[in-house]
Amino acid sequence: MSYLSNLVSTDTGIKGVVLWVSAGEFEDKEWKLGARLKVVLGSKITAEGLKNSTTVTLTDPPKVIGELPTKIEKKVIDFVAANRSILLRYWKNKISTRAMLENIIPCD
């Protein structure tokens, strides 16, 4: 089973983007993409926004695969770095969406 959560600016502290976080979807041997999230520019998830989304790995350090405005890229990297352990636990389907949201630390 997989879960998808949209983290908006009130969750992340990053204005102008929605982070699309998944859990449990990529634990299969056929999926070699690794732990990551999607960054969608704007205030909500849309089909067009997903089509143009940017991937950020949950590695240490996080890696942006694609392009983001410089200011947003720095904030997203800082957010992922600060929340890496909780995001990885969620990605591995070890905690619930509620637990993930309760433990997320927004950027300043």
C-alpha positions, 0 to 999 in steps of 0.5 A: 500500500502507498500513501501520498501526502501534500505538504503545503507552505504552512507545513514546510515554511516554504512559500510557493511550492507543494512537496508531494511526499510518498510512502510505501510505494517504492519498496519493491525490487523493481523500483530502483529510484530510491527515496525522494519527494516531488516539488511542485511550484504553486500553491496546490497539486495540479496535473500540469504542476506534477508534469513539471515537478522536480525531484529531490532525493532523501539522501545526505545531502539531498540532491535536486534532479531538475531545476528550481528557482535558487531561493526555493531550491535552497529552502527545499534542500534545508527542509529535506536535510532537517527532516530527512529521518522522518521523511525516510521513516514515512517513505519506508511506510514505518510511520503514519501520515499523522506521525509524519506531519506531527514531527515535520520541522518547518523551515524558518 
